[in-house]
């Protein structure tokens, strides 16, 4: 439920681009939230949204079990924008059967021809390129609507209601391929919904400080620091709000990068002045993870072990009431699919409740932010740029970058290869050109020749991607000479690795991490 007076509700019908709608609106300083199409509308009515966007989706509105429209949103008397499936749903809800299979399916680029002026298409050039992805079309537009734009293969490409602030487009304005997409969404948010765009990093900080103080009162908060950007921003924000009522625990779980524990702990205490205690729990984690190969089991063991360490650190200190962690909005989105809470896409270490035995409530102040927004908040809080610009690092750490069974020996191999790759990216001024870079140790050994000797050693995969927020990503086109240099260093300097490969998969269909 939103706490914002100005916000847009995005109802998710399953499109792979739904998250991009939110990203585009956030770029205009417009707060928005994504909820499944079948969300209990009572949960999103305090305060009432300033506008509603119906996302695209993979199904046909005529399919059995197709996601439906909760018509109660019409009673809210707020602007509505239907995108692709969302547009067809508006038509189908008014006239069942008005949407049918198109004679010519339309996928990819098309040119939008503007038929009538409207607030939605204001300042959009006639003939602009738009991105289509649909096999159905509207053949019988409800009489209350008029066509305001078409393409060569879609007679109904953009519509508006004659008497209400209801609009629809057949194309996807949220993707980069639609030239006018940002302008269209900006028109909807500013001109039609009448929003002011006052949601900034500074306003977010002020709002969260007030919220944290109100929620925590005189109680104490325990913050789980992972050494990454997200939890560090959370700790700094909470410390700014409640001072010494916060206590941080930074755990060395044996799954961190080389020298990570010492370097980050120094930054916490010297630069950020956080109340933090470092705990070496390497033996506990290694004992529990030894021989485990299933990635979900790894995540669960790591999560439970963290909780056990925190419980031990608390001891008999009953003043702690909250546990703070750096859950992000993509974690929340990906943990609840458009079909509702029962159909999750993947589990996240930062999403979900705590074990009943741990009598702490969660506090997650950046739960509504994307990764790049967390970085902006961190900069606003004064966290050093060299730390804020660090690549994302998963909560389970290197535990999910050793594919297959975990062991200290395999982790040490990965640590050395990872350090070489990251150091070389920085030395060659490529680190800031990539959004995330990592090394994966594969459960594959292969024959090699070093000198006159036969080797039978492990393979590592280098992975580097470019992205804005991690929701989508392309593999980074690193120079061949650079990759050759990194490969040579890894093979020559690390006994146990004799083969290096480079991952050229994009997201989707692949994910950034391998596990």
C-alpha positions as a printed Julia matrix, in Angstrom:
515×3 Matrix{Float64}:
   0.0     0.0     0.0
   1.37    3.38   -0.99
   2.0     6.15    1.53
   2.26    8.76   -1.24
  -0.39   11.36   -1.97
   0.58   11.38   -5.66
   1.1     8.0    -7.25
   0.17    5.79  -10.18
  -1.05    2.21   -9.81
   0.23   -0.23  -12.45
  -1.85   -3.39  -12.71
   0.3    -6.24  -14.03
  -1.2    -8.57  -16.63
   2.01  -10.5   -17.19
   3.98   -8.47  -19.72
   7.75   -8.85  -19.65
   7.84   -5.05  -19.98
   5.66   -4.16  -16.97
   8.64   -3.2   -14.83
   9.78   -0.82  -17.57
   6.55    1.18  -17.2
   7.47    1.81  -13.58
  11.05    2.65  -14.5
   9.97    5.26  -17.06
   7.57    6.94  -14.62
  10.21    6.99  -11.91
  12.51    8.84  -14.33
   9.96   11.69  -14.25
   9.99   11.7   -10.43
   6.58   10.04  -10.4
   6.03    7.46   -7.69
   4.27    4.3    -8.85
   3.67    0.74   -7.71
   3.13   -2.53   -9.58
   0.46   -4.89   -8.27
  -1.06   -8.09   -9.73
  -4.21   -7.49  -11.79
  -6.22   -9.35   -9.13
  -4.92   -7.39   -6.14
  -7.48   -6.62   -3.46
  -8.35   -3.08   -4.51
  -9.09   -2.11   -0.93
  -5.36   -2.54   -0.26
  -4.42    0.16   -2.77
  -7.0     2.79   -1.91
  -5.2     4.58    0.94
  -4.59    7.01   -0.53
  -6.41    6.51   -3.82
  -4.04    6.41   -6.82
  -3.86    9.45   -9.07
  -4.03    7.24  -12.15
  -4.07    3.61  -13.28
  -2.07    1.88  -16.02
  -3.12   -1.55  -17.3
  -0.04   -3.4   -18.55
   0.4    -5.66  -21.53
   0.21   -9.44  -21.22
   1.01  -12.68  -23.06
  -2.54  -14.02  -23.3
  -5.53  -13.19  -25.47
  -8.49  -11.57  -23.72
 -10.58  -14.37  -25.3
  -8.58  -17.2   -23.72
 -10.13  -19.26  -20.96
  -8.76  -18.03  -17.66
  -7.38  -14.82  -19.2
  -6.65  -12.09  -16.63
  -9.7    -9.9   -16.16
 -10.34   -6.25  -15.37
 -11.71   -5.3   -11.98
 -14.32   -2.8   -13.13
 -14.39   -1.13   -9.71
 -11.48    1.02  -10.9
 -13.95    2.93  -13.12
 -15.7     4.1    -9.94
 -12.5     5.78   -8.73
 -12.88    8.49  -11.38
  -9.14    8.66  -12.08
  -7.37    8.56  -15.47
  -6.73    5.11  -16.93
  -4.24    4.07  -19.62
  -4.4     0.61  -21.2
  -1.24   -0.7   -22.86
  -1.52   -3.45  -25.52
  -3.42   -6.19  -23.62
  -4.66   -3.4   -21.34
  -6.23   -1.59  -24.3
  -7.85   -4.77  -25.6
  -9.16   -5.49  -22.12
 -10.87   -2.1   -21.97
 -12.62   -2.87  -25.25
 -13.44   -6.49  -24.37
 -14.88   -5.47  -20.99
 -17.24   -3.0   -22.7
 -18.1    -5.3   -25.65
 -17.24   -9.0   -25.23
 -16.03  -10.34  -28.56
 -14.79   -6.97  -29.82
 -11.23   -8.33  -29.89
 -10.3   -11.02  -32.44
  -7.25  -12.54  -34.09
  -5.68  -10.07  -36.51
  -5.27  -10.93  -40.18
  -1.77   -9.54  -39.94
   0.04   -9.92  -36.66
   2.24   -6.98  -35.76
   5.58   -7.47  -34.04
   8.39   -4.96  -34.01
   8.6    -1.42  -35.33
   5.65    0.41  -36.87
   4.85    4.05  -37.61
   2.13    5.8   -35.63
  -0.15    7.95  -37.75
  -1.99   10.48  -35.58
  -5.69   10.85  -36.51
  -6.91   13.23  -33.81
  -5.2    15.55  -31.36
  -5.32   14.58  -27.69
  -3.59   15.22  -24.38
  -2.04   11.73  -24.6
  -0.32   12.36  -27.96
   0.63   15.97  -27.3
   4.09   16.92  -28.68
   4.4    13.53  -30.4
   5.51   13.67  -34.01
   3.26   12.15  -36.66
   4.86    9.01  -38.08
   6.9     8.28  -34.95
   8.28    4.76  -34.58
   6.4     2.62  -32.04
   7.0    -0.97  -30.89
   4.21   -3.45  -31.52
   3.78   -6.95  -30.08
   0.29   -8.33  -30.65
  -1.6   -11.0   -32.55
  -5.13   -9.78  -31.64
  -6.75   -6.53  -32.68
  -9.87   -4.53  -31.88
 -12.41   -4.94  -34.68
 -15.37   -3.29  -32.94
 -14.37   -0.28  -30.86
 -16.94    0.67  -28.19
 -18.97    3.69  -29.25
 -17.75    5.77  -26.3
 -14.21    5.68  -27.71
 -12.59    7.33  -30.72
  -9.45    6.38  -32.61
  -6.63    8.91  -32.21
  -3.87    6.93  -33.93
  -3.3     4.0   -36.28
  -0.5     2.11  -38.04
  -0.31    0.34  -41.38
  -1.44   -2.96  -39.84
  -3.48   -1.73  -36.86
  -6.5     0.45  -37.49
  -6.79    0.95  -33.73
  -3.35    1.9   -32.37
  -4.37    4.64  -29.93
  -7.78    5.57  -28.51
  -9.47    7.87  -26.03
 -12.83    7.86  -24.29
 -15.09   10.67  -25.45
 -16.29   11.64  -21.97
 -13.81   10.19  -19.47
 -10.05   10.29  -18.96
  -9.58    6.77  -20.32
  -6.94    6.08  -22.99
  -5.36    3.08  -24.64
  -2.46    2.29  -26.97
  -1.8    -0.91  -28.88
   1.98   -0.4   -28.8
   4.43   -0.42  -25.9
   5.45    3.12  -24.88
   7.7     1.81  -22.11
  10.33    0.2   -24.38
  13.26    2.11  -25.83
  12.23    1.17  -29.4
   9.18    3.45  -29.16
  10.58    6.87  -30.03
   7.72    8.8   -28.43
   7.19    6.45  -25.49
   8.66    8.62  -22.76
   6.73   11.64  -23.97
   3.48    9.65  -24.02
   3.93    8.41  -20.45
   4.96   11.89  -19.37
   1.8    13.28  -20.97
  -0.3    10.75  -19.08
   1.35   11.46  -15.74
   1.67   15.24  -15.96
  -1.06   16.48  -18.33
  -3.77   13.89  -17.73
  -3.21   12.78  -14.11
  -2.04   16.26  -13.14
   0.97   15.09  -11.12
   3.77   17.47  -10.14
   6.7    15.03  -10.18
   8.02   15.83   -6.72
   9.28   12.34   -5.81
  13.09   12.75   -5.51
  15.94   11.17   -3.56
  15.88   14.07   -1.11
  12.12   13.86   -0.58
  12.39   10.08   -0.2
  15.02   10.48    2.53
  12.94   13.04    4.43
   9.87   10.85    4.16
  11.7     7.7     5.3
  13.41    9.41    8.24
  10.03   10.57    9.52
   8.51    7.13    8.89
  11.37    5.26   10.6
  11.25    7.52   13.66
   7.49    7.08   13.93
   7.68    3.31   13.53
  10.7     2.62   15.75
  10.01    5.04   18.58
  12.46    4.3    21.38
  13.12    0.7    20.3
  16.37   -0.64   18.87
  17.04   -1.82   15.31
  19.45   -4.54   14.25
  20.73   -4.09   10.7
  22.13   -6.95    8.69
  24.99   -5.54    6.62
  26.04   -7.57    3.59
  28.82   -5.24    2.47
  26.82   -4.21   -0.6
  25.29   -0.9    -1.63
  21.71   -1.72   -0.64
  22.25   -2.68    3.0
  24.81    0.11    3.41
  22.3     2.71    2.22
  19.7     1.2     4.56
  22.05    1.39    7.55
  23.12    4.96    6.77
  19.51    6.07    6.33
  18.35    4.44    9.56
  21.37    5.79   11.46
  20.48    9.27   10.24
  16.96    8.73   11.58
  17.57    7.14   15.0
  21.31    7.36   15.71
  22.61    4.93   18.32
  19.3     3.06   18.49
  20.73    1.24   15.47
  23.27   -1.53   15.78
  24.78   -3.15   12.68
  26.21   -6.62   12.28
  28.53   -7.36    9.36
  29.04  -11.09    8.99
  31.96  -12.78    7.26
  30.18  -15.86    5.94
  33.14  -17.14    3.95
  31.32  -16.23    0.73
  32.67  -12.7     0.28
  35.19  -11.5    -2.28
  38.89  -11.45   -1.53
  39.71   -9.01    1.32
  36.09   -7.83    1.26
  35.39   -8.21    4.95
  38.37   -6.15    6.13
  38.03   -3.42    3.48
  34.31   -2.86    3.95
  34.43   -3.0     7.74
  37.07   -0.26    7.62
  34.8     1.92    5.45
  31.85    1.41    7.8
  33.75    2.48   10.88
  36.07    5.18    9.46
  34.04    6.88    6.71
  30.41    6.28    7.63
  30.79    6.11   11.45
  28.21    3.35   11.66
  27.76    1.43   14.91
  28.88   -1.92   13.51
  30.37   -5.1    14.87
  32.15   -7.58   12.61
  31.49  -11.27   13.14
  33.58  -14.08   11.64
  31.1   -16.92   11.05
  33.01  -18.57    8.22
  33.25  -21.97    9.93
  29.5   -22.1    10.64
  28.52  -21.31    7.04
  31.13  -23.63    5.51
  30.08  -26.52    7.73
  26.42  -26.14    6.72
  27.14  -25.59    3.0
  29.78  -28.25    2.5
  28.72  -30.51   -0.39
  25.44  -28.65   -1.11
  24.84  -28.13   -4.84
  21.16  -27.14   -5.23
  20.97  -23.31   -5.52
  17.67  -23.02   -3.63
  19.09  -25.09   -0.77
  22.18  -22.87   -0.74
  20.04  -19.73   -0.47
  17.91  -21.17    2.31
  20.91  -22.44    4.3
  22.63  -19.07    3.94
  19.49  -17.2     4.98
  18.83  -19.38    8.01
  22.49  -19.21    9.02
  22.44  -15.43    8.91
  19.41  -15.42   11.19
  21.15  -17.81   13.6
  24.21  -15.56   13.73
  22.07  -12.5    14.4
  20.17  -14.34   17.13
  23.44  -15.3    18.77
  24.66  -11.7    18.52
  21.52  -10.38   20.15
  21.86  -12.84   23.03
  19.69  -11.67   25.89
  19.35   -8.11   24.59
  15.59   -7.85   24.41
  15.63   -4.18   23.38
  15.92   -5.1    19.7
  12.53   -5.04   18.05
  13.36   -4.64   14.34
  15.67   -6.25   11.8
  16.57   -3.95    8.89
  17.51   -5.3     5.48
  18.01   -4.04    1.94
  15.08   -5.55    0.07
  14.62   -3.81   -3.31
  11.54   -3.38   -5.48
  12.69   -5.88   -8.16
  12.95   -8.5    -5.38
   9.36   -7.77   -4.41
   8.08   -7.75   -8.01
   9.8   -10.99   -9.01
   8.58  -12.76   -5.88
   4.9   -12.17   -6.72
   3.87  -12.96  -10.28
   0.98  -11.36  -12.14
  -1.13  -14.43  -11.37
  -1.09  -13.52   -7.7
   0.79  -14.41   -4.55
   0.45  -18.18   -5.06
   2.58  -18.26   -8.22
   6.06  -16.99   -7.47
   8.72  -16.69  -10.15
  11.79  -17.18   -7.94
  12.68  -16.9    -4.3
  14.78  -14.03   -3.03
  16.91  -14.08    0.11
  15.6   -10.62    1.02
  11.89  -11.3     0.57
   9.58  -12.94    3.05
   9.13  -13.18    6.75
  11.48  -14.16    9.53
  11.34  -17.48   11.4
   8.81  -17.48   14.24
  11.58  -18.11   16.73
  13.15  -14.74   15.93
  10.96  -12.18   17.59
  11.89   -9.26   15.33
   9.79   -7.3    12.87
  11.23   -6.39    9.48
  12.01   -2.84    8.49
  12.82   -2.37    4.79
  13.15    1.33    3.94
  14.3     0.88    0.3
  11.71   -1.79   -0.51
  10.04    0.52   -3.04
  13.23    1.5    -4.91
  15.03    0.19   -7.96
  18.81   -0.27   -7.81
  19.75    2.99   -9.52
  17.37    4.87   -7.21
  19.11    3.34   -4.17
  22.4     4.66   -5.53
  20.93    8.17   -5.83
  19.69    7.99   -2.26
  23.16    6.87   -1.18
  24.79    9.82   -2.91
  22.3    12.15   -1.27
  23.25   10.63    2.08
  26.93   11.33    1.45
  28.19    7.77    0.99
  31.5     7.88   -0.96
  31.13    7.52   -4.73
  33.72    4.74   -4.98
  31.45    2.63   -2.8
  28.11    3.72   -4.25
  29.25    2.89   -7.79
  30.19   -0.68   -6.85
  28.59   -3.41   -8.87
  25.68   -5.33   -7.31
  26.68   -8.32   -5.22
  24.12  -10.99   -4.28
  23.21  -11.67   -0.66
  24.27  -15.33   -0.93
  27.6   -14.04   -2.24
  29.98  -16.4    -4.01
  27.87  -19.29   -2.77
  25.71  -19.0    -5.89
  28.66  -18.33   -8.17
  30.23  -21.7    -7.48
  27.97  -23.9    -9.57
  27.5   -27.28   -7.95
  28.93  -28.38   -4.64
  30.51  -25.8    -2.38
  33.88  -26.19   -0.73
  36.5   -23.82    0.64
  38.92  -24.86   -2.13
  36.44  -24.01   -4.89
  35.52  -20.72   -3.25
  39.2   -19.78   -3.01
  39.69  -20.5    -6.73
  36.7   -18.3    -7.54
  37.89  -15.53   -5.22
  41.25  -15.3    -7.0
  39.69  -15.29  -10.49
  37.11  -12.73   -9.43
  39.77  -10.37   -8.08
  41.75  -10.53  -11.32
  38.66   -9.78  -13.43
  37.44   -6.87  -11.28
  40.93   -5.38  -10.88
  41.5    -5.46  -14.63
  38.11   -3.86  -15.34
  39.07   -0.99  -13.05
  42.61   -0.69  -14.41
  41.3    -0.51  -17.97
  38.52    2.0   -17.1
  35.82   -0.53  -17.99
  34.35   -1.04  -14.51
  32.0     1.94  -14.68
  31.05    1.03  -18.25
  29.49   -2.2   -17.02
  26.54   -2.54  -14.65
  27.66   -5.81  -13.12
  30.63   -8.11  -13.64
  31.29  -11.46  -12.05
  33.04  -14.78  -12.4
  31.35  -18.17  -12.15
  33.21  -21.37  -11.28
  31.72  -24.22  -13.3
  31.49  -27.85  -12.11
  33.4   -28.8   -15.24
  36.99  -29.96  -15.53
  38.72  -30.25  -18.86
  42.05  -31.32  -20.26
  44.71  -28.7   -20.85
  48.44  -28.48  -21.52
  50.74  -26.23  -19.49
  54.38  -26.54  -20.47
  54.85  -30.23  -21.24
  52.37  -31.36  -18.61
  48.77  -32.46  -18.99
  46.29  -30.64  -16.71
  42.76  -31.52  -15.72
  41.37  -28.4   -14.06
  38.29  -26.21  -13.65
  36.62  -23.78  -16.05
  35.45  -20.29  -15.1
  32.94  -18.13  -16.97
  33.34  -14.37  -17.07
  30.07  -12.44  -17.03
  29.68   -8.69  -17.61
  26.44   -6.88  -18.48
  25.17   -3.41  -19.23
  21.88   -2.34  -17.7
  20.02    0.47  -15.95
  18.41   -1.4   -13.07
  19.0    -5.09  -13.65
  15.46   -5.82  -14.83
  16.82   -6.22  -18.36
  20.47   -6.48  -19.37
  22.7    -6.97  -22.39
  26.08   -8.66  -22.31
  28.92   -6.16  -22.27
  30.91   -6.05  -25.51
  34.31   -5.97  -23.83
  37.37   -5.67  -26.12
  38.85   -8.96  -27.28
  42.35   -7.91  -26.23
  41.07   -7.2   -22.72
  39.33  -10.57  -22.44
  42.46  -12.32  -23.72
  44.58  -10.54  -21.12
  42.2   -11.47  -18.28
  42.07  -15.08  -19.48
  45.85  -15.32  -19.6
  46.22  -13.91  -16.1
  43.64  -16.27  -14.6
  45.09  -19.39  -16.24
  48.73  -18.46  -15.55
  48.28  -17.23  -11.99
  45.68  -19.62  -10.54
  46.61  -23.25  -10.21
  43.37  -25.2   -10.63
  41.86  -23.25  -13.55
  42.88  -23.98  -17.14
  39.97  -22.65  -19.19
  38.1   -19.32  -19.35
  34.87  -18.66  -21.29
  32.8   -15.48  -21.74
  29.02  -15.45  -21.25
  27.24  -13.58  -24.09
  23.65  -14.16  -22.92
  21.25  -11.25  -22.41
  18.45  -10.88  -19.85
  15.9   -12.02  -20.83
  16.05  -14.9   -21.58
  19.0   -15.54  -19.23
  19.39  -14.01  -15.78
  22.46  -12.01  -14.74
  23.5   -14.48  -12.05
  23.78  -18.12  -13.03
  21.96  -19.35   -9.92
